[in-house]
Amino acid sequence: MITLDLLKKIAEKHSTPCYIYDAEKIRENCRKITKAFTKYYPKTEIHYAVKANNNPAVLKIIQQEGLSADCSSPFELLAADRSGFEKSKIMYTGNYENSEDFAFATEYADTINLDDITSFVRLLNFQKPDIVSFRINPGIGRGGFEGVVTGGVDAKFGIPYEKALEAYQSGYNAGIRRFGIHMMTGSNNLEPLFFAEITDKLMHIAGSIFNKLRIVPEYVDIGGGFGIPYSDEEPEIDIEKTAELVSARFKEGCIRYNFGIPVLKLEPGRYITGNSGILLTKVTGLKKSYRNYAGVDAGMNSLLRPALYGAVHRAEAPFNTGKAEKINLCGRICENSDIFSRDVMLPELNEGDLLVFKDCGAYGYTMSSNYNGRPRPAEIVVDKESITFVRKKETAQEMLEKHFKVQNVME
Ligand SMILES: Cc1ncc(COP(=O)(O)O)c(C=O)c1O
């Protein structure tokens, strides 16, 4: 648990901005989703989407909870491997993959979800896989923001379902006899029925292709996208209901299309780590302009989601007790999109006060950058009120050393 006492200590000892993750919350999330899905379909395999949070201590917790991993870059593969995930539990889902991606994916991952028929051709130049799985765009998608809708006509991902038969036929013609099928239609969805509907759609697509080719899938992967509430008004996703509805549609499809008992794969990222993390930051300046601003030492370089999607993370000033007033919270980056939230009601703030942004455990640190020459924040993992992992905040000096290490070939 991240107590107020701990927050104070962390701010004093490790400085701000700082991501803090609660290990117990991550374990709880892993157990909740595993229990829900395996109850209705025991042959479910849950691959944590490493892109959400690749902190080594976080990955270790998830590995120890028995989850598998889904990676989308050579670095993520190396991080999953180093964190103890066995190759048999690592999957690779990329897009527009190059030969470096495939070199790493074939070495570290057991299965690859291919983004296109051309991906398969590039992979064949490299290595003939034992099993082929294509990411199918089922023609529909939904997400918390437009930027996280990854299915439908405007998505760059996957093979349009109308071309899916051609893709699997090319696999069959190349001598492949083991197959999987994959989709990922969008992130941060909270409605159980949505997951049931897309499962139904994928089963229908899989049935029509696989029955024609007289093959059966070893696995059907419905992707991630299980959301978390970012505001007081949003409900938590009913994961038990989601599992019940998805499994029912999945089992119906398996019977209808004679698939036997394939593995049902999921790739949750946000659901596992999203609500486990906070971003601790400090007020650096207060300004009364056309609107009132509190500037903090975190910015869009530390937490990109607000600038990228218009996402809002609830803010709290845990040590302030004054009268609540409206304030705009911003970072120190030279972009006007570097505004975390507008018109938030917070107790009166002063320079040096600590502020907390909630639900920053997914797509927080992994999306951070050095923009404006700002160092990346620290990361800390707390387990039952004690600190178990610290990655120190970068310093400007460290960044400078790395920067000037580059060899000048003109000299
Ligand atoms: C292929 C794939 N799988 C899984 C995920 C995880 O999504 P989420 O964090 O919404 O569960 C993503 C996110 O973009 C993804 O692209």
The ligand as a MOL file (V3000), in Angstrom:
LIG
                    3D

  0  0  0     0  0            999 V3000
M  V30 BEGIN CTAB
M  V30 COUNTS 16 16 0 0 0
M  V30 BEGIN ATOM
M  V30 1 C -1.3400 -6.0660 -29.8090 0
M  V30 2 C -1.7270 -5.4950 -28.4970 0
M  V30 3 N -2.0560 -6.3350 -27.5110 0
M  V30 4 C -2.3990 -5.8840 -26.2840 0
M  V30 5 C -2.4280 -4.5350 -26.0130 0
M  V30 6 C -2.7900 -4.0970 -24.6350 0
M  V30 7 O -3.9110 -3.3070 -24.6060 0
M  V30 8 P -4.5650 -2.8970 -23.2210 0
M  V30 9 O -3.5130 -2.2460 -22.4270 0
M  V30 10 O -5.6500 -1.9810 -23.6180 0
M  V30 11 O -5.0600 -4.1450 -22.5800 0
M  V30 12 C -2.1190 -3.6110 -27.0210 0
M  V30 13 C -2.1730 -2.1820 -26.7640 0
M  V30 14 O -2.0300 -1.3380 -27.5760 0
M  V30 15 C -1.7400 -4.1160 -28.2990 0
M  V30 16 O -1.4080 -3.2960 -29.2880 0
M  V30 END ATOM
M  V30 BEGIN BOND
M  V30 1 1 1 2
M  V30 2 1 2 3
M  V30 3 2 2 15
M  V30 4 2 3 4
M  V30 5 1 4 5
M  V30 6 1 5 6
M  V30 7 2 5 12
M  V30 8 1 6 7
M  V30 9 1 7 8
M  V30 10 2 8 9
M  V30 11 1 8 10
M  V30 12 1 8 11
M  V30 13 1 12 13
M  V30 14 1 12 15
M  V30 15 2 13 14
M  V30 16 1 15 16
M  V30 END BOND
M  V30 END CTAB
M  END
